[in-house]
Amino acid sequence: MQLVPSVIDVSIYLAGWMIGWLLLWRPRPIPAAGSGDVRRAIAVVIPARDEAAALPYLIPPLVAQLRTGDQLMVVNDHSTDGTGDVAASLGATVVVPPALPTGWLGKPHACSIGAGATTAPHLLFLDADVRPAPDLLDRVGTELAAHPDSVVSVQPWHTTGRWTEQASILSNITALMGCGAFTAAGNRVTATVAFGPVLAVDRSTYDAAGGHAHPDVRAMHTEDIGLARTVGRSRLFTGAPDTSFRMYPDGLTQTIRGWTRSIATGARFTRWWLTLATLLWVWSLAGGWLASPLLYPLSALQVWVLGRRAASVHPLTALLFPIAVGAFVVIFVRSLFAVVFGRQVTWKGRTVAAR
């Protein structure tokens, strides 16, 4: 490691460093609904498997937002922890899907059952670990009314807790970078992916695309990407400051399994130039401080600023960012290996393919 880096080393590093800023140039919260806006009814569908602990943080804020014609449906996906009883006690309608058919994965199946059991003209699929903004339904409904032919999706702000969640912060950052919706190019980049935690679509658009029953969706653990691709267009937003989630609160094993399921598959369906640019940014983080310790503060500052756009980041996480880089590389390689060789991952008691 040299104290004074060469001009070539600095140039390569700064190119990657600048790419990072350009890829996550400006987060975009979903716009607030106007005071005079009248939205159509929304069917909120929550696929839930062993989510009894999470639902008390999700359902009451949703109940407070419901308007005439709205529906709140929890699909109790054969849980073993009282998920159905908790959901019903909090005011949701509960449905239990039939046994998982051949060729389906659990979440797409639960979403499809929930959509079929509701009638409202707009559909909003929410993961159980989401903490919604107090006006999320109005904001989603207004956006769908303006863009009925698109998937409307929000990536919640990740509230991190354990050190393992902090260490995986680059996965959150690169998820926003890779979607292409928050680059310096703005709306000139058309997104064809989506975020599973908060995903809304007009029912007629959903039905026309085949919904979660589409062959390219029902067998995907990244069903959000599959659905967005079948619809053909997406409008993507970030959740900060008022829509959040906590992804993997149970520790290292859950964190590794969770990201292994999705990160390489996400890269697979990302535009090649966005994937390349994102990897060049990670490369600058990995190599800059090795080229010279003088570059270390620039990367630490960048991880801090960009990290706060995706999640809650402790200052020590930014200062010790090489640990986060190492964690990202391990998770990405593990996920890539699973995708390439068709390995399976265990998630909530079920074995799913990583593809």
Phi, psi and chi 1 to 4 in degrees:
 res  aa     phi    psi   chi1   chi2   chi3   chi4
   1 MET       -  119.8 -164.9  175.0   -8.4      -
   2 GLN   -98.0  144.8   53.4 -174.7  -14.7      -
   3 LEU   -70.5  -44.3 -176.5   60.2      -      -
   4 VAL  -107.3  107.8  180.0      -      -      -
   5 PRO   -74.5  159.6   27.5  -34.0      -      -
   6 SER   -74.3  163.2   68.9      -      -      -
   7 VAL   -60.5  -38.9  173.2      -      -      -
   8 ILE   -64.1  -45.2  -66.6  177.6      -      -
   9 ASP   -60.5  -44.7  -72.0  -21.5      -      -
  10 VAL   -65.6  -40.4  170.8      -      -      -
  11 SER   -63.2  -44.9  -61.1      -      -      -
  12 ILE   -63.6  -44.3  -66.7  173.8      -      -
  13 TYR   -62.1  -48.1  167.7   78.9      -      -
  14 LEU   -64.3  -31.9  -71.5  177.6      -      -
  15 ALA   -62.4  -48.0      -      -      -      -
  16 GLY   -65.1  -38.9      -      -      -      -
  17 TRP   -62.5  -43.0 -170.2   73.5      -      -
  18 MET   -67.8  -36.8  -76.3  -57.7  -58.0      -
  19 ILE   -58.1  -40.6  -76.3  172.2      -      -
  20 GLY   -57.3  -45.2      -      -      -      -
  21 TRP   -63.5  -41.6  -65.7  115.7      -      -
  22 LEU   -68.0  -33.4  -65.1  173.2      -      -
  23 LEU   -72.0  -32.3  -73.7  174.3      -      -
  24 LEU  -124.4   59.2 -167.4   43.9      -      -
  25 TRP   -68.3  -47.3 -175.2 -106.4      -      -
  26 ARG  -150.9  110.3 -176.4  171.8   58.2 -172.4
  27 PRO   -61.4  151.9  -18.3   30.4      -      -
  28 ARG  -133.8  100.1 -178.3  176.3   58.1  172.8
  29 PRO   -66.7  153.1  -13.2   26.8      -      -
  30 ILE   -66.5  132.3 -172.3  167.8      -      -
  31 PRO   -61.5  148.4  -20.5   31.9      -      -
  32 ALA   -69.8  146.4      -      -      -      -
  33 ALA   -74.5  144.1      -      -      -      -
  34 GLY   -71.0  154.8      -      -      -      -
  35 SER   -62.8  -27.8   58.1      -      -      -
  36 GLY   -97.7    1.0      -      -      -      -
  37 ASP   -70.6  137.7  -69.0  -18.2      -      -
  38 VAL  -117.5  114.9  178.3      -      -      -
  39 ARG   -96.6  162.1   64.9  167.9  174.8   81.2
  40 ARG   -80.9  165.4  -56.6  178.0   73.3 -171.0
  41 ALA   -66.8  147.4      -      -      -      -
  42 ILE  -122.0  134.3  -63.3  176.8      -      -
  43 ALA   -97.7  113.3      -      -      -      -
  44 VAL   -90.7  120.7 -178.0      -      -      -
  45 VAL  -115.3  123.2  176.7      -      -      -
  46 ILE  -117.9  103.4  -55.5  169.2      -      -
  47 PRO   -74.2  126.2   26.5  -31.3      -      -
  48 ALA  -137.9  121.7      -      -      -      -
  49 ARG  -127.1  111.6 -179.6  173.6  170.4   85.3
  50 ASP    56.3   55.6  -66.0  -23.7      -      -
  51 GLU  -120.7   27.8  -62.4  -73.4    3.9      -
  52 ALA   -59.8  -34.0      -      -      -      -
  53 ALA   -75.3  -26.3      -      -      -      -
  54 ALA   -88.4  -32.5      -      -      -      -
  55 LEU   -61.0  -34.1  -68.5  177.8      -      -
  56 PRO   -62.2  -18.3  -27.2   37.1      -      -
  57 TYR   -91.2  -14.6  -61.8   95.8      -      -
  58 LEU  -103.6  -48.6  170.7   61.7      -      -
  59 ILE   -69.5  -47.5  -66.2  178.6      -      -
  60 PRO   -56.0  -43.5  -28.8   37.6      -      -
  61 PRO   -63.2  -29.0  -21.8   33.5      -      -
  62 LEU   -74.2  -42.0  -67.9  174.4      -      -
  63 VAL   -57.2  -38.0  170.8      -      -      -
  64 ALA   -66.9  -18.0      -      -      -      -
  65 GLN   -98.6  -11.2  -58.1  178.8   46.4      -
  66 LEU   -63.0  139.0  -63.4  177.7      -      -
  67 ARG  -117.2  175.4  -62.4 -179.0 -178.0  -88.0
  68 THR   -57.3  128.2  -59.1      -      -      -
  69 GLY    93.9  -16.1      -      -      -      -
  70 ASP   -69.3  152.9  -69.6  -16.1      -      -
  71 GLN  -130.4  143.3  -62.1  167.9  -74.4      -
  72 LEU  -125.4  107.9  179.0   55.0      -      -
  73 MET  -119.6  125.7  173.5   75.0   65.2      -
  74 VAL  -106.9  124.0  170.8      -      -      -
  75 VAL   -95.8  103.9 -176.5      -      -      -
  76 ASN   -79.5   96.5  179.5   17.3      -      -
  77 ASP   -81.7   67.0 -170.3   11.2      -      -
  78 HIS    55.5   48.8  -54.7  -77.6      -      -
  79 SER   -74.1  161.2  -58.6      -      -      -
  80 THR  -119.6    9.3   60.0      -      -      -
  81 ASP  -123.0   17.8   67.1  -13.5      -      -
  82 GLY    85.1   18.6      -      -      -      -
  83 THR   -54.8  -45.0  -71.2      -      -      -
  84 GLY   -63.5  -43.7      -      -      -      -
  85 ASP   -64.7  -41.6  -67.4  -23.4      -      -
  86 VAL   -63.5  -45.8  170.7      -      -      -
  87 ALA   -61.1  -44.8      -      -      -      -
  88 ALA   -64.7  -39.8      -      -      -      -
  89 SER   -67.0  -23.0   69.9      -      -      -
  90 LEU   -92.6   -3.0  -66.0  170.8      -      -
  91 GLY   109.3    7.1      -      -      -      -
  92 ALA   -92.4  151.5      -      -      -      -
  93 THR   -80.7  137.1  -59.1      -      -      -
  94 VAL  -118.0  133.4  179.0      -      -      -
  95 VAL  -129.0  142.0   62.6      -      -      -
  96 VAL  -107.2  121.7  177.6      -      -      -
  97 PRO   -73.4  159.1   28.4  -34.6      -      -
  98 PRO   -67.5  174.3   23.8  -32.7      -      -
  99 ALA   -55.7  147.1      -      -      -      -
 100 LEU   -63.0  119.8 -166.2   61.8      -      -
 101 PRO   -72.2  159.6  -12.3   26.9      -      -
 102 THR   -62.1  135.9  -58.5      -      -      -
 103 GLY    90.7    1.3      -      -      -      -
 104 TRP  -115.1  150.9  -74.3   76.9      -      -
 105 LEU  -102.9  162.5  -68.0 -176.3      -      -
 106 GLY   -61.3  -49.2      -      -      -      -
 107 LYS   -67.6  -47.1 -175.8  179.5  177.2 -177.8
 108 PRO   -57.4  -38.3  -18.9   26.4      -      -
 109 HIS   -64.8  -45.3 -173.8 -120.9      -      -
 110 ALA   -62.8  -41.7      -      -      -      -
 111 CYS   -63.0  -41.8  -71.2      -      -      -
 112 SER   -64.4  -42.1 -178.6      -      -      -
 113 ILE   -63.7  -43.8  -66.7  -63.2      -      -
 114 GLY   -63.8  -41.2      -      -      -      -
 115 ALA   -63.1  -40.9      -      -      -      -
 116 GLY   -70.3  -22.4      -      -      -      -
 117 ALA   -91.0    1.3      -      -      -      -
 118 THR  -121.4  168.1   56.5      -      -      -
 119 THR  -131.9   -9.1   57.3      -      -      -
 120 ALA   -60.3  149.5      -      -      -      -
 121 PRO   -71.6  -17.9   22.3  -32.7      -      -
 122 HIS  -115.5  144.2  -72.4  164.4      -      -
 123 LEU  -116.1  134.9  -72.5  161.9      -      -
 124 LEU  -130.5  115.1  171.5   60.1      -      -
 125 PHE   -98.2  126.6  -59.9   96.1      -      -
 126 LEU  -125.8  135.2  -68.5  177.2      -      -
 127 ASP   -73.7  151.8  -78.7   -1.5      -      -
 128 ALA   -68.2  -21.8      -      -      -      -
 129 ASP   -88.6    6.5   55.5    4.9      -      -
 130 VAL   -77.0  142.0  170.7      -      -      -
 131 ARG  -113.4  100.8  -53.3  -67.3 -179.2  -97.4
 132 PRO   -79.6  151.5   30.0  -35.9      -      -
 133 ALA   -62.4  152.3      -      -      -      -
 134 PRO   -65.7  -14.2   20.5  -31.0      -      -
 135 ASP  -124.6   26.9   59.1  -13.3      -      -
 136 LEU   -59.6  -41.6  179.7   63.6      -      -
 137 LEU   -64.1  -42.3  -61.3 -169.2      -      -
 138 ASP   -64.6  -40.4  -73.0  -12.2      -      -
 139 ARG   -67.0  -43.4  -69.5  157.0   74.2  176.6
 140 VAL   -64.9  -43.7  166.1      -      -      -
 141 GLY   -62.2  -40.1      -      -      -      -
 142 THR   -65.1  -41.6  -60.4      -      -      -
 143 GLU   -66.9  -40.1 -165.5   66.2   24.6      -
 144 LEU   -66.6  -37.5  -81.4  177.7      -      -
 145 ALA   -62.2  -35.7      -      -      -      -
 146 ALA   -79.7  -24.4      -      -      -      -
 147 HIS  -137.5   67.4  -55.7  -81.6      -      -
 148 PRO   -68.6  -14.2   25.9  -35.1      -      -
 149 ASP   -95.1    7.8   58.8  -13.1      -      -
 150 SER  -122.0  154.8  -60.2      -      -      -
 151 VAL   -79.1  132.0  167.0      -      -      -
 152 VAL  -108.6  122.6  173.2      -      -      -
 153 SER  -141.2  144.4 -170.5      -      -      -
 154 VAL  -124.9  130.1  178.8      -      -      -
 155 GLN   -92.7  108.8  176.7   71.9  -23.4      -
 156 PRO   -61.3  155.0  -21.4   33.9      -      -
 157 TRP   -71.8  128.1 -163.3   67.4      -      -
 158 HIS   -83.5  111.8 -175.0 -162.9      -      -
 159 THR   -83.7  106.9  -57.5      -      -      -
 160 THR   -90.8  155.8   57.6      -      -      -
 161 GLY  -132.3  -74.9      -      -      -      -
 162 ARG   -66.9  160.6  -65.7  170.7 -179.3  -99.3
 163 TRP   -62.7  -29.4   67.7  -92.2      -      -
 164 THR   -66.0  -35.6   51.6      -      -      -
 165 GLU   -68.7  -40.0  -62.8  167.0   82.7      -
 166 GLN   -62.6  -42.2  -72.6  -80.9  -41.4      -
 167 ALA   -66.0  -23.2      -      -      -      -
 168 SER   -95.0   18.9   65.7      -      -      -
 169 ILE   -61.7  -30.4 -170.8   63.0      -      -
 170 LEU   -64.9  -25.6  -68.8 -166.5      -      -
 171 SER   -66.0  -40.3  -61.7      -      -      -
 172 ASN   -64.9  -43.3  -67.3  107.5      -      -
 173 ILE   -64.3  -47.6  -63.4  172.5      -      -
 174 THR   -68.2  -26.0   56.2      -      -      -
 175 ALA   -63.0  -39.4      -      -      -      -
 176 LEU   -72.8  -39.4  -65.9 -178.0      -      -
 177 MET   -62.6  -45.3  -72.3  178.8  168.9      -
 178 GLY   -70.5  -22.8      -      -      -      -
 179 CYS   -71.2  -23.3   74.5      -      -      -
 180 GLY    83.4   -1.6      -      -      -      -
 181 ALA   -84.5  -12.7      -      -      -      -
 182 PHE  -122.3   24.1  -48.4  112.8      -      -
 183 THR   -81.0  173.2   70.4      -      -      -
 184 ALA   -65.8  -17.1      -      -      -      -
 185 ALA   -76.2  -13.2      -      -      -      -
 186 GLY    62.9 -135.4      -      -      -      -
 187 ASN   -73.5   -2.8  -68.3  -29.9      -      -
 188 ARG   -71.9  -15.2  -70.7 -173.6  -69.0  -85.8
 189 VAL  -100.3  116.8  177.7      -      -      -
 190 THR   -87.4  123.7  -57.2      -      -      -
 191 ALA   -86.4  139.9      -      -      -      -
 192 THR  -128.7   27.3   55.3      -      -      -
 193 VAL  -122.6 -178.9  -63.2      -      -      -
 194 ALA  -155.2  171.4      -      -      -      -
 195 PHE  -111.5  121.0  -54.7  122.3      -      -
 196 GLY   -62.4  -32.3      -      -      -      -
 197 PRO   -61.0  -36.3  -26.4   35.8      -      -
 198 VAL  -137.1  105.1 -178.1      -      -      -
 199 LEU  -138.1  121.9 -170.8  154.4      -      -
 200 ALA  -125.0  150.5      -      -      -      -
 201 VAL  -158.7  144.5   62.3      -      -      -
 202 ASP   -64.0  137.6 -176.6   85.5      -      -
 203 ARG   -61.4  -38.3 -173.7 -179.8  -68.2  -87.4
 204 SER   -65.5  -38.0   60.5      -      -      -
 205 THR   -66.3  -41.8  -59.9      -      -      -
 206 TYR   -60.0  -49.0  178.0   83.2      -      -
 207 ASP   -65.1  -40.8  -69.3  -19.3      -      -
 208 ALA   -64.2  -32.5      -      -      -      -
 209 ALA   -83.7   -8.2      -      -      -      -
 210 GLY    95.1   -4.3      -      -      -      -
 211 GLY    56.0 -152.8      -      -      -      -
 212 HIS   -73.1  -10.7  -73.1   89.6      -      -
 213 ALA   -82.3   -8.5      -      -      -      -
 214 HIS   -58.4  138.6 -169.5  -75.4      -      -
 215 PRO   -56.7  -27.5  -24.9   33.2      -      -
 216 ASP   -86.1    0.0  -67.2  -22.2      -      -
 217 VAL  -116.4  -43.0 -179.5      -      -      -
 218 ARG   -67.4  -19.5   64.2 -170.0  179.6 -161.3
 219 ALA  -106.1    9.5      -      -      -      -
 220 MET   -99.8  130.7  -71.5 -174.3   68.1      -
 221 HIS   -75.1  -20.1   61.4   83.1      -      -
 222 THR   -98.4   61.1   49.8      -      -      -
 223 GLU   -64.2  -23.6   82.2  -61.0  -33.6      -
 224 ASP   -62.8  -43.6   46.4   -2.8      -      -
 225 ILE   -66.3  -42.5  -64.5  175.6      -      -
 226 GLY   -60.1  -44.1      -      -      -      -
 227 LEU   -67.5  -41.6 -174.4   59.7      -      -
 228 ALA   -61.8  -38.8      -      -      -      -
 229 ARG   -69.5  -36.0  -73.1  171.2   62.7   83.1
 230 THR   -71.6  -35.4   58.5      -      -      -
 231 VAL   -70.2  -42.9  170.2      -      -      -
 232 GLY   106.2  -13.3      -      -      -      -
 233 ARG  -155.9  150.6   57.2 -171.5   61.1   84.3
 234 SER  -139.2  152.0  -57.1      -      -      -
 235 ARG  -120.1  115.6  -67.9 -174.7   58.2   79.0
 236 LEU  -111.6  145.7  -55.5 -176.8      -      -
 237 PHE  -141.5  161.6  -57.5   92.3      -      -
 238 THR  -101.6  153.9   50.3      -      -      -
 239 GLY   -86.6  -22.6      -      -      -      -
 240 ALA   -61.2  139.9      -      -      -      -
 241 PRO  -101.9    1.9   35.9  -35.3      -      -
 242 ASP  -124.8   -2.7   48.1   15.8      -      -
 243 THR  -119.7  119.0  -64.8      -      -      -
 244 SER  -136.4  174.8   64.0      -      -      -
 245 PHE  -157.1  166.5   63.9  176.1      -      -
 246 ARG  -121.9  112.5 -171.6  170.2  176.8 -164.8
 247 MET   -73.4  -56.6  -63.1 -178.7   68.4      -
 248 TYR  -132.0   75.4  -53.8  123.8      -      -
 249 PRO   -76.4   -8.7   28.9  -35.2      -      -
 250 ASP   -91.9    6.2  -66.8  -22.6      -      -
 251 GLY   112.2 -164.7      -      -      -      -
 252 LEU   -62.0  -47.5 -179.7   62.1      -      -
 253 THR   -60.9  -45.2  -60.5      -      -      -
 254 GLN   -64.1  -40.3 -174.3 -172.6   37.9      -
 255 THR   -62.2  -47.8  -59.3      -      -      -
 256 ILE   -64.4  -46.2  -68.1  175.1      -      -
 257 ARG   -64.3  -40.6  -75.0  178.3  175.2  173.7
 258 GLY   -63.2  -49.3      -      -      -      -
 259 TRP   -71.9  -31.1  -77.0  117.9      -      -
 260 THR   -61.0  -35.8  -63.2      -      -      -
 261 ARG   -61.7  -31.9  -74.7 -175.0  -47.0  139.2
 262 SER  -121.5  -28.5   59.4      -      -      -
 263 ILE   -70.5  -43.0 -164.4  164.9      -      -
 264 ALA   -72.7  -34.4      -      -      -      -
 265 THR   -64.6  -39.5  -57.3      -      -      -
 266 GLY   -59.8  -43.1      -      -      -      -
 267 ALA   -63.7  -34.1      -      -      -      -
 268 ARG   -62.6  -34.1  176.1 -174.9  171.7 -163.8
 269 PHE  -102.7   14.0  -69.5  108.2      -      -
 270 THR   -95.3  146.1  -62.5      -      -      -
 271 ARG   -53.9  140.6  -72.7 -177.7  172.4   86.9
 272 TRP   -58.7  -37.3   69.2  -92.6      -      -
 273 TRP   -73.4  -29.3   60.0  -89.4      -      -
 274 LEU   -71.0  -40.3  -77.3  169.6      -      -
 275 THR   -61.7  -46.8  -60.1      -      -      -
 276 LEU   -61.9  -45.4  178.2   60.4      -      -
 277 ALA   -63.6  -39.6      -      -      -      -
 278 THR   -65.1  -42.6  -58.8      -      -      -
 279 LEU   -66.6  -34.0  -67.4  177.0      -      -
 280 LEU   -64.7  -36.7  -74.0  174.2      -      -
 281 TRP   -64.6  -47.0  173.4   66.7      -      -
 282 VAL   -60.4  -37.6  174.7      -      -      -
 283 TRP   -62.2  -39.5 -175.2   20.1      -      -
 284 SER   -64.4  -37.4   78.0      -      -      -
 285 LEU   -64.4  -40.9  -67.7 -178.6      -      -
 286 ALA   -72.1  -36.1      -      -      -      -
 287 GLY  -100.3  -22.2      -      -      -      -
 288 GLY   -61.2  -48.6      -      -      -      -
 289 TRP   -72.0  -22.4   69.2  -80.7      -      -
 290 LEU   -74.3  -33.1  -68.3  173.8      -      -
 291 ALA   -68.2  -37.7      -      -      -      -
 292 SER  -165.5  134.8  170.8      -      -      -
 293 PRO   -64.0  -17.2   20.2  -31.2      -      -
 294 LEU   -65.9  -22.4  -65.0  176.3      -      -
 295 LEU   -86.9  -12.7  -58.8  175.4      -      -
 296 TYR   -56.7  -47.7 -165.4  100.6      -      -
 297 PRO   -60.5  -32.7  -22.9   34.1      -      -
 298 LEU   -64.0  -42.8  -71.5  177.9      -      -
 299 SER   -69.9  -40.2  -71.1      -      -      -
 300 ALA   -60.8  -42.9      -      -      -      -
 301 LEU   -62.6  -42.0  172.8   64.9      -      -
 302 GLN   -65.9  -43.6 -172.1  176.1   50.2      -
 303 VAL   -60.4  -38.8  170.2      -      -      -
 304 TRP   -64.2  -49.3  168.7 -108.1      -      -
 305 VAL   -69.6  -50.0  174.7      -      -      -
 306 LEU   -68.5  -36.1  -63.9 -174.7      -      -
 307 GLY   -60.5  -39.6      -      -      -      -
 308 ARG   -68.5  -17.4  -66.4  -72.5  -65.0  177.7
 309 ARG   -78.3  -17.4  -65.6  175.7 -177.4  176.7
 310 ALA  -112.4  -27.2      -      -      -      -
 311 ALA  -163.7  173.5      -      -      -      -
 312 SER   -81.3  122.6   58.3      -      -      -
 313 VAL  -122.5  127.4 -179.6      -      -      -
 314 HIS   -76.5  143.3 -165.0  -80.2      -      -
 315 PRO   -54.4  -34.0  -27.3   34.5      -      -
 316 LEU   -65.8  -30.4  -79.4  176.6      -      -
 317 THR   -63.6  -41.2  -57.9      -      -      -
 318 ALA   -68.8  -41.6      -      -      -      -
 319 LEU   -65.3  -33.5  -71.1  174.0      -      -
 320 LEU  -105.5   38.7  -57.7  176.0      -      -
 321 PHE   -59.2  -26.2   72.6   85.7      -      -
 322 PRO   -58.1  -27.6  -28.6   38.2      -      -
 323 ILE   -66.0  -42.8  -64.1  175.7      -      -
 324 ALA   -64.9  -37.0      -      -      -      -
 325 VAL   -62.9  -45.9  172.9      -      -      -
 326 GLY   -60.9  -42.0      -      -      -      -
 327 ALA   -63.3  -41.3      -      -      -      -
 328 PHE   -63.2  -44.6  176.4   82.2      -      -
 329 VAL   -61.9  -43.5  170.3      -      -      -
 330 VAL   -61.9  -47.7  169.1      -      -      -
 331 ILE   -64.7  -43.2  -69.5  171.8      -      -
 332 PHE   -64.7  -44.2 -174.6   82.4      -      -
 333 VAL   -64.2  -42.0  170.0      -      -      -
 334 ARG   -62.4  -43.1 -171.3  174.8 -171.2  -91.3
 335 SER   -66.9  -42.3 -177.6      -      -      -
 336 LEU   -62.1  -41.4 -175.0   63.5      -      -
 337 PHE   -60.8  -43.4 -176.7   86.0      -      -
 338 ALA   -64.8  -37.8      -      -      -      -
 339 VAL   -69.1  -48.0  168.5      -      -      -
 340 VAL   -64.4  -41.8  171.4      -      -      -
 341 PHE  -100.7    8.6  -66.7   99.0      -      -
 342 GLY    66.0   28.7      -      -      -      -
 343 ARG   -71.8  158.3  -63.4  -59.6  175.3   88.2
 344 GLN  -108.8  155.3  -64.9 -176.5  -39.6      -
 345 VAL  -125.8  137.3  179.6      -      -      -
 346 THR   -87.2  128.4  -59.5      -      -      -
 347 TRP  -142.5  117.7 -174.9 -108.4      -      -
 348 LYS    52.5   45.2  -68.5 -164.2  173.6 -176.2
 349 GLY    80.6    2.7      -      -      -      -
 350 ARG  -119.6  149.1  -73.7  173.8  171.8  155.9
 351 THR  -100.6  123.7  -60.9      -      -      -
 352 VAL  -125.5  149.7  -60.8      -      -      -
 353 ALA   -71.6  146.6      -      -      -      -
 354 ALA   -78.8   -6.2      -      -      -      -
 355 ARG   -82.0      -  -66.3 -178.4  174.3  178.3
